[in-house]
Amino acid sequence: MPGLRHIISMKELSREDIERILEKARELERFARKERSNMLEGSVLATLFYEPSTRTRLSFETAMKRLGGEVIDMVSKEVSSAAKGESLADTIRVVDKYADVIVLRHPKEGSARMAAEFSSVPIINAGDGAGHHPTQTRLDLYTIMRVSCLEGLNIALAGDLKYGRTVHSLAYALSLFGANITLVSPKQLRIPEFIKSDLRARGIGIRETESLESVMNEVDVLYVTRIQRERFPDHEEYMKVAGVYRITGKLLDGVRDNLIIMHPLPRIDEIAPDVDRTKHAKYFEQAFYGVPVRMALLSMLLEAE
């Protein structure tokens, strides 16, 4: 990935960049399944998470350790100097003396880009508020690639499209592959207008609807997101849309045989447990694919290939 020093958003990558990453992930997947590698022996990854995380943090740590590297972890902002008022810029300038690459999750949109300005080592954006989550997008694309085709994909993005950083990044990436995108959300949670404008400028066909049922039989991929309570400034506004969409086994009657259902997780109640047993459910495999994809990113950033 020549010349790519930081991973901040999907808008900065070409289709060729993405394809190289996915190809590298496929090559490294055997190590994610416990075959031993010392590719990154001697390298140190620092994880700085100012918001809760399970899959992103643990899959990054697993990826680094599977490749022979080491991990240092801030644990939480409450037990770090952030609790004393240390600025993010100062934290970055300290931690980059300890590590070869930093993975950052922060509640403020734009924080990863700002951190990159102060860091002497690569910054990987693991989510910046309602902004971007580019490494999640790569594993989403990898999941689709393993079971389907990215080119000309018919996909529905459903749920919280306003605050959902995973769908923001995914929409930009899919535009590089000529996807047909259907946006399913309540009016209050529609995807931001500037993202729609960007996508249309790229020649992508978009349609919007509030009806999930109307698209179930028309898509190859249904990408479901939870309604994010923590992003709402008003609890009453959250309660108006909480639980508006729910995928059940009954709702899958008549869907395409090759339909796959994805979710960045965690889920709350938007996918019923009976869906887990169907051939359409791919969200737990999707979580696993975070390991080979993040292996690929780490190895390419640290020039280990």
Buried (B, 14 or more C-beta within 10 A) or exposed (E): BEEBEBBBBBEEBEEEBBBBBBEBBBBBBEBBEEEEBEBBEEBBBBBBBBBEBEBBBBBBBBBBEBBBBBBBBBEEBEEBEBEEEEEBBEBBBEBBEEBBBBBBBBBBBEBBBBBBEBBEBBBBBBBBBBBBBBBBBBBBBBBBBBEBEBEEBBBBBBBBBBBBBBBBBBBBBBBBBBBBBBBBBBEBBBBEEEBBEBBEEEEBEBEBBBEBEEBBEEBBBBBBBBBBEEBBEEEEEBEEBBEBBBBEBEBBEEBBEEBBBBBBBEBEEBBBEEBEEEEBBBBEEBBBBBBBBBBBBBBBBBEBE
